[in-house]
Amino acid sequence: MLAEASPTTLFAGRPYRAGRLLANLIVMGGTVVGRAMLQAYRQAIVNANKTGAAQEAINGIRRASKAMTEQEARQILGISEKSTWEEIVQKYDTMFERNAKNGSFYLQSKVHRAKECLEPLYQKPDVLN
């Protein structure tokens, strides 16, 4: 008759050697996987920071390229090239106040940017120099 092997006699009289071996393999494997995941996470953070800086530079270029032109500023304020600075300020004040009452911040900012765009064209040179 064949005797059944018990878990304590599987490894030549060394009880529970298989369990200990299996536990060690699991711990070592978990350590290797954990280190790999940590390294991958760190690399992902580095890549994200690089991408973020590059994306911010691209956004800065896009913002600069979307600067308002003189023609757009004149269209927004409804003035011609022959308009005086006083006419521009009067149009600006009127349009800014109308949009303040209705709560359109977007239109207010467009009107303000239009005035800002035209200011350098109408500023008088400093005669004190």
DSSP file (Angstrom, degrees, kcal/mol; ACC not computed):
  #  RESIDUE AA STRUCTURE BP1 BP2  ACC     N-H-->O    O-->H-N    N-H-->O    O-->H-N    TCO  KAPPA ALPHA  PHI   PSI    X-CA   Y-CA   Z-CA
    1    1 A M              0   0    0      0, 0.0     2,-0.4     0, 0.0     0, 0.0   0.000 360.0 360.0 360.0 139.4    0.0    0.0    0.0
    2    2 A L        -     0   0    0      1,-0.0     2,-0.4     0, 0.0     0, 0.0  -0.663 360.0-134.5 -84.6 132.3    1.1    3.5   -0.9
    3    3 A A        -     0   0    0     -2,-0.4     2,-0.2     1,-0.1    -1,-0.0  -0.659  21.9-116.7 -85.4 139.2    1.4    5.8    2.0
    4    4 A E        -     0   0    0     -2,-0.4     2,-0.4     1,-0.1    -1,-0.1  -0.540  27.1-123.3 -74.5 139.2    0.0    9.3    1.5
    5    5 A A        -     0   0    0     -2,-0.2    -1,-0.1     2,-0.0     5,-0.1  -0.693  23.7-148.6 -85.2 130.9    2.5   12.1    1.7
    6    6 A S    >   -     0   0    0     -2,-0.4     3,-1.5     1,-0.1     4,-0.3  -0.606  25.9-110.2 -94.5 159.6    1.8   14.7    4.2
    7    7 A P  G >  S+     0   0    0      0, 0.0     3,-0.6     0, 0.0     9,-0.6   0.774 116.9  58.6 -60.4 -25.1    2.7   18.3    3.8
    8    8 A T  G 3  S+     0   0    0      1,-0.2     3,-0.2     7,-0.2     9,-0.1   0.701 108.2  43.8 -78.7 -17.3    5.3   18.0    6.6
    9    9 A T  G X  S+     0   0    0     -3,-1.5     3,-0.6     1,-0.1    -1,-0.2   0.249  81.3 100.4-111.4  12.8    7.2   15.2    4.8
   10   10 A L  T <  S+     0   0    0     -3,-0.6     2,-0.6    -4,-0.3    -1,-0.1   0.882  84.3  44.5 -67.3 -37.9    7.3   16.6    1.2
   11   11 A F  T >  S-     0   0    0      3,-0.4     3,-1.6    -4,-0.3    -1,-0.3  -0.522 127.8 -78.4-112.4  65.5   10.9   17.9    1.4
   12   12 A A  T <  S-     0   0    0     -2,-0.6    -2,-0.1    -3,-0.6    -3,-0.1   0.868  98.6 -40.6  48.0  53.4   12.8   15.2    3.1
   13   13 A G  T 3  S+     0   0    0     -4,-0.2    -1,-0.3     1,-0.2    -4,-0.1   0.511 106.0 122.1  82.8   3.4   11.8   15.8    6.6
   14   14 A R    X   -     0   0    0     -3,-1.6     3,-1.2    -5,-0.0    -3,-0.4  -0.841  59.4-138.5-100.6 102.1   12.0   19.6    6.4
   15   15 A P  T 3  S-     0   0    0      0, 0.0    -7,-0.2     0, 0.0    -6,-0.1  -0.288  73.3  -2.7 -66.8 140.2    8.4   20.6    7.4
   16   16 A Y  T 3> S+     0   0    0     -9,-0.6     4,-1.8     1,-0.1     5,-0.1   0.697  81.7 137.7  56.9  26.8    6.7   23.5    5.6
   17   17 A R  H <> S+     0   0    0     -3,-1.2     4,-2.4     1,-0.2     5,-0.2   0.867  70.6  54.4 -66.2 -37.1    9.8   24.2    3.4
   18   18 A A  H  > S+     0   0    0    -11,-0.2     4,-2.6     2,-0.2    -1,-0.2   0.901 107.2  50.0 -65.7 -40.9    7.5   24.6    0.3
   19   19 A G  H  > S+     0   0    0      2,-0.2     4,-2.4     1,-0.2    -1,-0.2   0.908 111.9  47.2 -63.5 -42.6    5.4   27.2    2.1
   20   20 A R  H  X S+     0   0    0     -4,-1.8     4,-2.4     2,-0.2    -2,-0.2   0.909 112.7  49.5 -65.8 -42.3    8.4   29.2    3.1
   21   21 A L  H  X S+     0   0    0     -4,-2.4     4,-2.3     2,-0.2    -2,-0.2   0.916 111.9  48.3 -62.3 -44.3    9.8   29.0   -0.4
   22   22 A L  H  X S+     0   0    0     -4,-2.6     4,-2.2     2,-0.2    -2,-0.2   0.906 110.9  50.7 -63.6 -42.1    6.5   30.1   -1.9
   23   23 A A  H  X S+     0   0    0     -4,-2.4     4,-2.4     1,-0.2    -2,-0.2   0.910 110.2  49.9 -63.0 -42.3    6.3   33.0    0.6
   24   24 A N  H  X S+     0   0    0     -4,-2.4     4,-2.7     1,-0.2     5,-0.2   0.902 110.0  50.7 -63.1 -41.3    9.8   34.1   -0.3
   25   25 A L  H  X S+     0   0    0     -4,-2.3     4,-2.7     2,-0.2     5,-0.2   0.907 110.8  49.0 -62.6 -41.5    9.1   34.0   -4.0
   26   26 A I  H  X S+     0   0    0     -4,-2.2     4,-2.6     2,-0.2    -2,-0.2   0.927 112.9  46.9 -64.9 -44.4    5.9   36.1   -3.5
   27   27 A V  H  X S+     0   0    0     -4,-2.4     4,-2.2     2,-0.2    -2,-0.2   0.932 115.0  45.7 -64.1 -46.0    7.8   38.7   -1.4
   28   28 A M  H  X S+     0   0    0     -4,-2.7     4,-2.3     2,-0.2    -2,-0.2   0.916 114.4  48.4 -64.4 -42.9   10.7   38.9   -3.9
   29   29 A G  H  X S+     0   0    0     -4,-2.7     4,-2.5    -5,-0.2    -1,-0.2   0.904 111.4  50.2 -63.6 -40.9    8.4   39.1   -6.8
   30   30 A G  H  X S+     0   0    0     -4,-2.6     4,-2.7    -5,-0.2    -1,-0.2   0.879 109.5  51.5 -64.0 -37.8    6.3   41.8   -5.1
   31   31 A T  H  X S+     0   0    0     -4,-2.2     4,-2.5     2,-0.2    -2,-0.2   0.925 110.9  47.2 -64.5 -45.0    9.4   43.8   -4.4
   32   32 A V  H  X S+     0   0    0     -4,-2.3     4,-2.2     2,-0.2    -2,-0.2   0.929 115.0  45.8 -62.9 -45.5   10.6   43.7   -8.0
   33   33 A V  H  X S+     0   0    0     -4,-2.5     4,-2.4     1,-0.2    -2,-0.2   0.906 112.3  51.9 -65.0 -41.1    7.2   44.7   -9.3
   34   34 A G  H  X S+     0   0    0     -4,-2.7     4,-2.4     2,-0.2    -2,-0.2   0.913 110.2  47.9 -61.8 -44.1    6.9   47.5   -6.7
   35   35 A R  H  X S+     0   0    0     -4,-2.5     4,-2.5     2,-0.2    -1,-0.2   0.904 111.5  50.5 -63.7 -41.0   10.3   48.9   -7.6
   36   36 A A  H  X S+     0   0    0     -4,-2.2     4,-2.3     2,-0.2    -2,-0.2   0.906 111.3  48.2 -63.7 -41.2    9.4   48.8  -11.3
   37   37 A M  H  X S+     0   0    0     -4,-2.4     4,-2.4     2,-0.2    -2,-0.2   0.909 111.5  50.0 -66.1 -40.9    6.1   50.6  -10.6
   38   38 A L  H  X S+     0   0    0     -4,-2.4     4,-2.5     2,-0.2    -2,-0.2   0.913 111.7  48.1 -63.0 -43.3    7.8   53.2   -8.5
   39   39 A Q  H  X S+     0   0    0     -4,-2.5     4,-2.3     1,-0.2    -2,-0.2   0.906 112.1  49.3 -64.2 -41.7   10.4   53.8  -11.3
   40   40 A A  H  X S+     0   0    0     -4,-2.3     4,-2.1     2,-0.2    -2,-0.2   0.891 110.8  50.7 -64.7 -39.0    7.7   54.1  -13.9
   41   41 A Y  H  X S+     0   0    0     -4,-2.4     4,-2.1     2,-0.2    -2,-0.2   0.926 110.1  49.2 -64.7 -45.0    5.8   56.5  -11.8
   42   42 A R  H  X S+     0   0    0     -4,-2.5     4,-2.1     1,-0.2    -2,-0.2   0.907 111.6  49.3 -61.0 -41.4    8.8   58.7  -11.3
   43   43 A Q  H  X S+     0   0    0     -4,-2.3     4,-2.6     1,-0.2    -1,-0.2   0.878 108.4  53.8 -65.8 -37.1    9.5   58.7  -15.0
   44   44 A A  H  X S+     0   0    0     -4,-2.1     4,-2.4     2,-0.2    -1,-0.2   0.886 108.0  50.1 -64.3 -38.4    5.9   59.6  -15.7
   45   45 A I  H  X S+     0   0    0     -4,-2.1     4,-2.3     2,-0.2    -2,-0.2   0.922 110.7  49.1 -65.4 -43.6    6.2   62.6  -13.4
   46   46 A V  H  X S+     0   0    0     -4,-2.1     4,-2.1     1,-0.2    -2,-0.2   0.928 113.1  47.2 -60.8 -45.4    9.4   63.7  -15.1
   47   47 A N  H  X S+     0   0    0     -4,-2.6     4,-2.7     1,-0.2    -1,-0.2   0.887 110.5  52.3 -64.2 -39.0    7.7   63.4  -18.5
   48   48 A A  H  X S+     0   0    0     -4,-2.4     4,-2.6     2,-0.2    -1,-0.2   0.898 109.1  49.8 -65.6 -39.3    4.7   65.3  -17.3
   49   49 A N  H  X S+     0   0    0     -4,-2.3     4,-2.1     2,-0.2    -2,-0.2   0.904 112.0  47.7 -65.7 -40.5    6.8   68.2  -16.1
   50   50 A K  H  X S+     0   0    0     -4,-2.1     4,-2.3     2,-0.2    -2,-0.2   0.932 113.8  47.3 -64.0 -44.7    8.6   68.3  -19.4
   51   51 A T  H  X S+     0   0    0     -4,-2.7     4,-2.8     1,-0.2    -2,-0.2   0.888 110.1  53.5 -64.7 -39.2    5.4   68.2  -21.3
   52   52 A G  H  X S+     0   0    0     -4,-2.6     4,-2.3     2,-0.2    -1,-0.2   0.908 110.1  46.6 -62.7 -43.2    3.9   70.9  -19.0
   53   53 A A  H  X S+     0   0    0     -4,-2.1     4,-2.0     2,-0.2    -2,-0.2   0.914 114.5  47.2 -66.1 -42.6    6.7   73.3  -19.6
   54   54 A A  H  X S+     0   0    0     -4,-2.3     4,-2.2     1,-0.2    -2,-0.2   0.907 111.8  50.8 -64.8 -40.9    6.6   72.7  -23.3
   55   55 A Q  H  X S+     0   0    0     -4,-2.8     4,-2.5     1,-0.2    -2,-0.2   0.892 108.6  51.8 -64.8 -39.3    2.8   73.2  -23.4
   56   56 A E  H  X S+     0   0    0     -4,-2.3     4,-2.1     2,-0.2    -1,-0.2   0.890 109.0  50.6 -65.0 -38.8    3.1   76.5  -21.5
   57   57 A A  H  X S+     0   0    0     -4,-2.0     4,-1.9     2,-0.2    -2,-0.2   0.911 110.8  48.9 -63.9 -42.0    5.7   77.7  -24.0
   58   58 A I  H  X S+     0   0    0     -4,-2.2     4,-2.3     1,-0.2    -2,-0.2   0.911 110.0  51.4 -63.6 -42.2    3.3   76.8  -26.8
   59   59 A N  H  X S+     0   0    0     -4,-2.5     4,-2.5     1,-0.2    -1,-0.2   0.881 107.5  53.6 -63.0 -37.9    0.4   78.5  -25.1
   60   60 A G  H  X S+     0   0    0     -4,-2.1     4,-2.1     2,-0.2    -1,-0.2   0.900 109.0  48.4 -62.8 -40.6    2.5   81.7  -24.7
   61   61 A I  H  X S+     0   0    0     -4,-1.9     4,-2.1     2,-0.2    -2,-0.2   0.908 111.1  50.6 -65.3 -41.8    3.3   81.7  -28.4
   62   62 A R  H  X S+     0   0    0     -4,-2.3     4,-0.9     1,-0.2    -2,-0.2   0.912 109.7  50.0 -62.9 -42.0   -0.4   81.2  -29.2
   63   63 A R  H >< S+     0   0    0     -4,-2.5     3,-0.6     1,-0.2    -1,-0.2   0.912 110.9  49.7 -62.9 -41.4   -1.4   84.1  -26.9
   64   64 A A  H >< S+     0   0    0     -4,-2.1     3,-1.2     1,-0.2    -1,-0.2   0.864 108.7  52.3 -66.0 -35.5    1.2   86.4  -28.6
   65   65 A S  H 3< S+     0   0    0     -4,-2.1    -1,-0.2     1,-0.3    -2,-0.2   0.675 103.0  59.8 -75.7 -14.8    0.0   85.5  -32.0
   66   66 A K  T << S+     0   0    0     -4,-0.9    -1,-0.3    -3,-0.6    -2,-0.2   0.168  74.7 137.6 -97.0  18.3   -3.6   86.4  -31.1
   67   67 A A    <   -     0   0    0     -3,-1.2     2,-0.2     1,-0.1    -3,-0.1  -0.338  63.2-101.3 -63.5 146.0   -2.7   90.0  -30.2
   68   68 A M        -     0   0    0     45,-0.1     2,-0.1     1,-0.1    -1,-0.1  -0.461  34.0-137.4 -73.1 136.9   -5.3   92.5  -31.5
   69   69 A T     >  -     0   0    0     -2,-0.2     4,-2.3     1,-0.1     5,-0.2  -0.469  23.1-110.4 -87.4 164.8   -4.4   94.3  -34.6
   70   70 A E  H  > S+     0   0    0      1,-0.2     4,-2.4     2,-0.2     5,-0.2   0.896 119.2  52.8 -61.5 -40.7   -5.1   98.0  -35.2
   71   71 A Q  H  > S+     0   0    0      1,-0.2     4,-2.2     2,-0.2    -1,-0.2   0.914 109.4  48.3 -63.1 -43.3   -7.8   97.3  -37.7
   72   72 A E  H  > S+     0   0    0      1,-0.2     4,-2.5     2,-0.2    -1,-0.2   0.906 110.6  52.0 -63.1 -40.9   -9.6   94.9  -35.3
   73   73 A A  H  X S+     0   0    0     -4,-2.3     4,-2.1     1,-0.2    -2,-0.2   0.910 110.0  48.3 -62.5 -42.1   -9.4   97.5  -32.5
   74   74 A R  H  X>S+     0   0    0     -4,-2.4     5,-2.1     1,-0.2     4,-1.2   0.888 111.2  51.1 -66.3 -38.1  -10.9  100.2  -34.8
   75   75 A Q  H  <5S+     0   0    0     -4,-2.2    -2,-0.2     2,-0.2    -1,-0.2   0.920 109.4  50.2 -63.8 -43.6  -13.7   97.8  -35.8
   76   76 A I  H  <5S+     0   0    0     -4,-2.5    -2,-0.2     1,-0.2    -1,-0.2   0.917 117.1  39.7 -62.2 -43.7  -14.6   97.0  -32.2
   77   77 A L  H  <5S-     0   0    0     -4,-2.1    -1,-0.2    -5,-0.2    -2,-0.2   0.616 107.4-126.7 -83.1 -11.4  -14.7  100.6  -31.2
   78   78 A G  T  <5 +     0   0    0     -4,-1.2     2,-0.3     1,-0.2    -3,-0.2   0.919  62.5 131.9  69.3  44.1  -16.5  101.6  -34.5
   79   79 A I      < -     0   0    0     -5,-2.1    -1,-0.2    -6,-0.1     2,-0.2  -0.818  49.2-128.5-124.6 164.4  -14.0  104.4  -35.4
   80   80 A S    >   -     0   0    0     -2,-0.3     3,-1.2     1,-0.0    -1,-0.0  -0.482  34.4-100.2-103.2 178.2  -12.1  105.3  -38.5
   81   81 A E  T 3  S+     0   0    0      1,-0.2    -1,-0.0    -2,-0.2   -10,-0.0   0.716 121.4  57.7 -70.3 -19.9   -8.4  106.0  -39.0
   82   82 A K  T 3  S+     0   0    0      2,-0.0    -1,-0.2     0, 0.0     2,-0.0   0.429  80.1 120.1 -90.8   0.7   -9.1  109.7  -38.9
   83   83 A S    <   -     0   0    0     -3,-1.2     2,-0.1     1,-0.1    -4,-0.1  -0.328  60.4-126.9 -67.8 147.1  -10.7  109.6  -35.4
   84   84 A T     >  -     0   0    0      1,-0.1     4,-1.9    -2,-0.0     5,-0.1  -0.420  23.2-108.0 -87.7 168.3   -9.1  111.6  -32.7
   85   85 A W  H  > S+     0   0    0      1,-0.2     4,-2.6     2,-0.2     5,-0.2   0.866 120.0  56.8 -64.5 -35.2   -8.1  110.3  -29.3
   86   86 A E  H  > S+     0   0    0      1,-0.2     4,-2.3     2,-0.2    -1,-0.2   0.894 106.5  49.3 -63.8 -39.5  -11.0  112.1  -27.6
   87   87 A E  H  > S+     0   0    0      2,-0.2     4,-2.6     1,-0.2     5,-0.2   0.895 110.8  50.6 -64.9 -39.7  -13.4  110.3  -30.0
   88   88 A I  H  X S+     0   0    0     -4,-1.9     4,-2.8     2,-0.2    -2,-0.2   0.932 111.4  47.0 -63.7 -45.5  -11.8  107.0  -29.1
   89   89 A V  H  X S+     0   0    0     -4,-2.6     4,-2.9     2,-0.2    -2,-0.2   0.896 112.1  51.0 -64.2 -39.6  -12.0  107.6  -25.4
   90   90 A Q  H  X S+     0   0    0     -4,-2.3     4,-2.3     2,-0.2    -2,-0.2   0.934 112.8  44.9 -63.5 -46.1  -15.7  108.7  -25.7
   91   91 A K  H  X S+     0   0    0     -4,-2.6     4,-2.8     2,-0.2     5,-0.3   0.916 113.6  51.6 -61.9 -43.2  -16.5  105.5  -27.7
   92   92 A Y  H  X S+     0   0    0     -4,-2.8     4,-2.9    -5,-0.2     5,-0.3   0.952 110.6  46.8 -59.0 -51.1  -14.6  103.4  -25.2
   93   93 A D  H  X S+     0   0    0     -4,-2.9     4,-2.3     1,-0.2     5,-0.2   0.914 114.4  47.8 -59.3 -44.0  -16.4  104.9  -22.2
   94   94 A T  H  X S+     0   0    0     -4,-2.3     4,-2.2    -5,-0.2    -1,-0.2   0.948 116.3  41.8 -62.6 -50.4  -19.8  104.5  -23.8
   95   95 A M  H  X S+     0   0    0     -4,-2.8     4,-1.9     1,-0.2    -2,-0.2   0.877 114.3  51.9 -67.9 -37.3  -19.3  100.9  -24.8
   96   96 A F  H  X S+     0   0    0     -4,-2.9     4,-1.3    -5,-0.3    -1,-0.2   0.925 112.1  45.9 -65.7 -43.7  -17.6   99.9  -21.6
   97   97 A E  H  X S+     0   0    0     -4,-2.3     4,-1.8    -5,-0.3    -2,-0.2   0.897 110.1  53.7 -67.1 -40.6  -20.5  101.3  -19.5
   98   98 A R  H  X S+     0   0    0     -4,-2.2     4,-1.4     1,-0.2    -1,-0.2   0.908 112.1  44.7 -60.5 -41.1  -23.1   99.7  -21.7
   99   99 A N  H  X>S+     0   0    0     -4,-1.9     5,-1.9     1,-0.2     4,-0.8   0.719 107.1  59.8 -78.0 -20.0  -21.5   96.3  -21.2
  100  100 A A  H  <5S+     0   0    0     -4,-1.3    -1,-0.2     3,-0.2    -2,-0.2   0.887 104.7  50.2 -71.1 -38.1  -21.0   96.9  -17.5
  101  101 A K  H  <5S+     0   0    0     -4,-1.8    -2,-0.2     1,-0.2    -1,-0.2   0.894 114.8  42.4 -66.5 -40.6  -24.8   97.3  -17.1
  102  102 A N  H  <5S-     0   0    0     -4,-1.4    -1,-0.2    -5,-0.2    -2,-0.2   0.579 110.8-121.6 -85.0  -9.5  -25.6   94.1  -18.9
  103  103 A G  T  <5 +     0   0    0     -4,-0.8     2,-1.3     1,-0.2    -3,-0.2   0.762  56.9 151.0  79.2  25.8  -22.8   92.2  -17.3
  104  104 A S     >< +     0   0    0     -5,-1.9     4,-2.0     1,-0.2    -1,-0.2  -0.706  13.3 172.0 -93.7  90.0  -20.9   91.2  -20.4
  105  105 A F  H  > S+     0   0    0     -2,-1.3     4,-2.5     1,-0.2    -1,-0.2   0.851  75.9  59.4 -64.3 -34.8  -17.3   90.9  -19.1
  106  106 A Y  H  > S+     0   0    0      2,-0.2     4,-2.0     1,-0.2    -1,-0.2   0.937 108.5  43.1 -60.5 -47.9  -16.2   89.4  -22.4
  107  107 A L  H  > S+     0   0    0      1,-0.2     4,-2.5     2,-0.2    -1,-0.2   0.884 111.9  54.8 -67.8 -37.2  -17.3   92.5  -24.4
  108  108 A Q  H  X S+     0   0    0     -4,-2.0     4,-2.5     1,-0.2    -1,-0.2   0.925 109.0  47.8 -59.6 -43.5  -15.9   94.8  -21.8
  109  109 A S  H  X S+     0   0    0     -4,-2.5     4,-2.7     2,-0.2    -1,-0.2   0.878 110.0  52.2 -67.9 -35.9  -12.5   93.1  -22.1
  110  110 A K  H  X S+     0   0    0     -4,-2.0     4,-2.0     2,-0.2    -1,-0.2   0.925 111.5  46.8 -63.7 -43.5  -12.6   93.3  -25.9
  111  111 A V  H  X S+     0   0    0     -4,-2.5     4,-2.1     2,-0.2    -2,-0.2   0.915 113.4  48.9 -63.8 -43.1  -13.4   97.1  -25.7
  112  112 A H  H  X S+     0   0    0     -4,-2.5     4,-2.5     1,-0.2    -2,-0.2   0.919 111.1  49.0 -64.0 -43.8  -10.6   97.6  -23.2
  113  113 A R  H  X S+     0   0    0     -4,-2.7     4,-2.2     1,-0.2    -1,-0.2   0.855 108.6  54.7 -64.8 -34.5   -8.1   95.6  -25.3
  114  114 A A  H  X S+     0   0    0     -4,-2.0     4,-1.5     2,-0.2    -1,-0.2   0.925 109.7  46.2 -64.4 -43.7   -9.1   97.7  -28.3
  115  115 A K  H  X S+     0   0    0     -4,-2.1     4,-1.6     1,-0.2    -2,-0.2   0.923 111.8  51.7 -64.2 -43.2   -8.3  100.9  -26.5
  116  116 A E  H  < S+     0   0    0     -4,-2.5    -1,-0.2     1,-0.2    -2,-0.2   0.875 107.7  53.3 -59.4 -37.7   -5.0   99.5  -25.2
  117  117 A C  H  < S+     0   0    0     -4,-2.2     4,-0.3     1,-0.2    -1,-0.2   0.856 113.3  42.2 -66.4 -35.3   -4.1   98.6  -28.8
  118  118 A L  H >X S+     0   0    0     -4,-1.5     4,-1.0    -3,-0.2     3,-0.8   0.675  92.9  84.0 -87.9 -18.0   -4.7  102.1  -30.0
  119  119 A E  H >X S+     0   0    0     -4,-1.6     3,-1.1     1,-0.2     4,-1.0   0.902  86.9  52.5 -54.8 -48.3   -3.1  104.0  -27.1
  120  120 A P  H 34 S+     0   0    0      0, 0.0    -1,-0.2     0, 0.0     3,-0.2   0.817 105.5  56.8 -61.3 -27.1    0.5  103.8  -28.4
  121  121 A L  H <4 S+     0   0    0     -3,-0.8    -2,-0.2    -4,-0.3    -3,-0.1   0.791 114.3  37.2 -72.2 -26.7   -0.6  105.2  -31.7
  122  122 A Y  H << S+     0   0    0     -3,-1.1    -1,-0.2    -4,-1.0     2,-0.2   0.437  87.1 114.3-107.6  -1.7   -2.0  108.4  -30.2
  123  123 A Q     <  -     0   0    0     -4,-1.0     3,-0.0    -3,-0.2    -4,-0.0  -0.489  65.0-127.2 -73.0 139.8    0.4  109.0  -27.3
  124  124 A K        -     0   0    0     -2,-0.2    -2,-0.1     1,-0.1    -1,-0.1  -0.647  28.6-105.5 -84.9 142.0    2.4  112.2  -27.7
  125  125 A P        -     0   0    0      0, 0.0     2,-0.5     0, 0.0    -1,-0.1  -0.340  40.1-100.7 -65.2 149.7    6.2  111.9  -27.5
  126  126 A D    >   -     0   0    0      1,-0.1     3,-0.5     2,-0.0    -3,-0.0  -0.604  33.4-170.2 -75.1 119.4    7.8  113.2  -24.3
  127  127 A V  T 3  S+     0   0    0     -2,-0.5    -1,-0.1     1,-0.2     0, 0.0   0.467  72.2  79.5 -91.3  -2.3    9.2  116.7  -24.9
  128  128 A L  T 3         0   0    0      1,-0.2    -1,-0.2     0, 0.0    -2,-0.0   0.650 360.0 360.0 -78.6 -14.2   11.0  116.9  -21.6
  129  129 A N    <         0   0    0     -3,-0.5    -1,-0.2     0, 0.0    -2,-0.1   0.466 360.0 360.0 -78.8 360.0   13.9  114.8  -22.8
